């Protein structure tokens, strides 16, 4: 018989604290060592088992044999001329690269995380959607992006406040990996990020929205609309063909009714397409009476999509119409335009990834 291959070493960053405790228990170690190791990983942010303090030497030996601390490496980075945005292209162990964006605002820092390599949703204006789907990221690969950024912030005595799951990929397509990472982010003994400062953005994966509601996961929810009718939305967002607006809005109402939380709706403003008064009225009618806030985002142009962002007059007019329906809205500040800060743009530029046609949403 051929020899049995040795089991692969587990990446400890893949495990929420409860799962870490279960693993240590199978090795004969109590919850005391779970918490000791957890704080070392996320409070002290040790980079290797050699840096562990107060841990029994025999446990350190077991960890070296059976576990690993896997973090992404910097493949490429770019800095905006305003000095506030830093875009990182990070390389995973298998060579896949994903984007992470660090944005500094007055008194706070925000990181935009990727949850997949590529994306299956195929949004026509999104550079990541133009690449197609490669694979899900593991919880540890998502958390690794946060640890990379917090290390950078520590160099300037800054701390991370906000996390937005709005980078490469559809978070709810990678539900298990994404929400395991969220559990790690909010753990009080570790990174201890406030749930209200974590926003998950979805293109409208209806089963995931309903599951979020049922499980009461600790995140703010943002739903990308971009069109207020099935025909208009489907032309921009292929996922709309699988989950039409009626089904999506039913899921959103279910979420707000069950969780008593507002949903943020995202609208990429594209000049001459979805920034018209007619579209603004259609959006107002769609969301009227719901606990909603609309984030208006002038389009980030990409190589694979020739349209342009809306001008200031169109943006103001759109916002005024929404106000007439009692809908609050915010025009999102565009950051890092000079460094291709839109999702997937830096990877496409650095690696010369060609756009692909996404035929269907799995």
N, C-alpha and C positions, 0 to 999 in steps of 0.2 A: 504494500500500500504506500502511496506517496505520503511524505511527511505532512502533518497538519501545520498550516501556517500559524504563526503567533498572532494573537488578536492585536488589532491596531490600538495604539495608545489614544486615549480619549483627550480631546481638547477641553480643558477645564472651563474655558470661556463659553462653551456650548451649554453649560449646565446652570439653571437657576439654583438657588441655595438649597431648596428641598431635594432636588435631584443630586446635588453634590453630597448632601448628607446621606442619601441612600447609597451612593457609590462608596463613600468612606465606611459606612456601616458594614457593607459586604467585605471590607478589608479588616474589620474589627476595630474601627475607631468611632468614638462617640460624637455627639453633636457639638461638643466643646471644640473638637478639632475642625469640624465643619466651619464654625464661625471664625475660628482663628485663621484658617486658610482663606475664607471669604474676605475678611478685612484686609488680609495681605494682598489679595488680588485686586481689590477695588478701592481700598482706602490708601494703602501704601503703594499700590500698583507696581509690585515687584515684577521684574522682567524675566527672572529665572528662578528655579527652585533653590539656587545657591544663595539667594537674597532672603530666604525665609528665616524669620527669627522666632524663637520660642516654640519651635516645632520639633518633636522628637526626631532624632537622626534616622531612626528606622522608618518613620513615615516619609521623610524626605527621600530615602532610598526607594521606597515603594512608588512614590510619585515619579521619580526619575525613570523607573522601569515601566510604569503602566499609564502614565499621563504625560501631557505636553502643554505648554503655553504657546499657542500659535497666534501670532499677530501679523497683520499685513505690513508690507514694506512699501516705501514710497517709490513709485515707478516714474512719476512726473508730477510737477506742481507748477502753478501759475499764480501770480500776484496781481491784483487789480491796481490801477494807477491811483485809486482813491485811498489805498492802504488798508481798507476795511474788509476785503474779501480775498480769501486764499482757497484756491481749488486744488485738490489733491487727487491724483490718479493712483490708487493703491493696488498693489499686486498681491493676490492670494497665493497660497501654497502651490496650487495647481497651475499657476501662471495667469489665471483669469484676472482682469483688472476691472475695478469699479471706481466710481467717482464719489468723493466726499467733499462737501463745501463748508468751510468755516467762514461765518459772517460775523463781524463785530459791529455792534451798535452802541450807542451811548449807554454805558453802565451794564451791558449784558453781551453775551456771546451766544450764537446760535449755530448748530451744526445740522446740515442736511445730509441724511444717510441714505445709502442704497440698500435695497433688500433682495435684489436679484442681479445676476449678470445678464444684461439684455432685458427684454420685456416682450411678453406675448400679446399685449393689448393693441399694439399697432397704431396708436394715435398719430395721425399723419403729420402733425406739426412738431412732433417730439423726436429728437435725435436718437434717443434710446429705443423708442418704438420703431424707428426706421431700421434698427439693427436686427430685430428679431430676438427670440428668447434663447438663452444658453442654459442657465441653471439657476436654482434657488441658492441664496446664501444661507449658511448655517447661522444659528444664533451667535456663535462665537465670531463669525466673520462680520456680523453687524456690530456686535459689541467692540470688536477690534478697531473699527472706525472711530468709535467714541473714545477709546483709550488712546488712540493715536492723536486725536485732537486735544484731549485733556492734557496730554504731555506737552504739546505745543503751548497751550494756554498757561501752564505752570511756569514756563520760561519767562513769562511776562507778568506773573502774579495775578493772572485772571482765572476765572472759573466759568464753567459751562452752565447756562441756565436753561436754554431752550433746545429741544430736539424736534426736528421735523422729518418724518419718514416720507420724503418727497423726492428722493434721488432716483437712481436707476431702478426700474422694476415696479411691479404692482404689489404693495405690501399684503393685500388680502389674497392674492394668488399664492403667496408664501405665508399663509396664515400661521402655521405652527412655528416656523422659524422666527417670524417677526414678533409674535406675541411672547414667545419665550425670551427674546431679547428685551422686550418691554418689561417683563417681570424682573429681569436682572437690573435694568436701569432704575427702577423705582424701589428696589430693595433698600430698606432703611439702614441696614448695616453695611451697605456698599456705596454705590454712586449716589443713591438717595435723591434722585431727581424727582421733582414734583409732577404728578400725573397731569396737572392742568398745563404744564409746560411741554408736554409731549403731544404732537399732532400727527395723526396718521392720515395720509391722503390716498383716496381710492378713486379709480376711474368709474366706480359704480358696480363692484362685484357684489351682487345682491345677497347670495348666501353668506358671504363674509360679514356684511352689515348686520344681518339678522343674528348671526352668531355672536358678534360683538355685543349686541343688545342683550342677548340671553345670558352671556357670561359676565356682563358688566365689567369689561376690561377697562383699565385706568388710562384712557387716552382721550384726547379731543379728536373728533372726526371731521374730516374735510372731504367733500365729494366734488369731483370734477364734472361739470356739466358741459359748458362750452356751446351748447345748443339747447333750445327750449322746445323743439319738436323732434320727433323720431327721425325724420328725413334729414334735418339740418345737423342734428347731433351725430347720426350715423355716418354722415359724410366726413366727420372729423375724428370720431371715436368708434372704431369697429366693434368694440365691446357692446355698444348700444344695440347692435343687432341681436345679441344674445339676451341682454337685459333691457328691454324697452323702457321708456320713461315711466309709463304707468306702473310697471313692476318695481322700478327703482324708487319712485316716490312713495309707493306703499311701504317699502322697506325702510325708507327714511322716516316716515311717520311712525312706523313701529318702533324704531330706535328712539326717537324723541319722546314718544308717549311712555315707553318703558323705562328709559334712563333719565328722563327729565333734563336732557342736555341739548343745547343748541348745536346744530350742524352748520359748519362753514361750507359754503358752496363756491367753487372756484370757476372763474370764467376768463379764459384767455382771449383778450380783445384783439380781433383780427380785422384790419382796416377793410371796410367795404363788404365784410362777410357777416360777422355776428355782432357788429357794433352799431347796428342801425336802430332807430327808434322802434321799428316793428319788433325786432328781437328783444329789446329792453321791455316792451309791453308784454310780450309772450313770456319772458322770464318772470316778470312781476305777477302775472296771472298764475303761473305754475307754482310759485312759492307763497302766494298770498295766504295769510293765516297761519303759516308755519313758523316755528321758532328757528329763524334762519338769519345768517349774515353772509353777504356776498363779498368775496374777495375778487376784485377786478385786476387782472394781470395783463398789461400790454405784452403782446407776443414777443418771445425771444426768437428771432429768425434763425433758421437752420439751413444747412446746405441742401437738404433734401426737400425743403418746403419754401416756395418762392414768395409767399405772402408777407405782408409787412404789419407792424404793430399799429394800433389805432392812434390818431393824433389827440392832443389835449382837448380840443373842442368836442370830439366824438366821445371821449371818456367822460367829460363833465356832463354832456347831454344824457348819456346812458345812466349815469349815477343819479341825475335829477329825476329821471323817469322812475327808477327803482324807489326813490324816496317817496314818490307819489303813491306807491303801493304799501308804504309803511315798512319798507325793507332797508335796514341799515347796510351800508357797503363801505369798503375800504379799497382804495387804489394802492395795490402793493408796490412798495419801493423796489425798483429794479436794481439788482446788484451784480457786479462782475460782468457786464456786457462785453467789456474789452478783453476778457479772458475766457470767453465761451462758457459762462457759468450755467447756462441752461443745461438741463439733464441730458447727459450723453454727448454733449458737444466736444468736450475736451478729449474724451476717449476717441471719438471719431476723427478729430484732427491729428492726434498723436499717432494713432495706429492705422489711420486711413481706412476706417471701417466703411464699407460701402452700404448704402441703404438697401434693405430687402423688402419684399412685399409679404406682409403677414396675411395669410389666407383666412385664418379662423382663430377664435379665442378658445383655448382648451378648457 
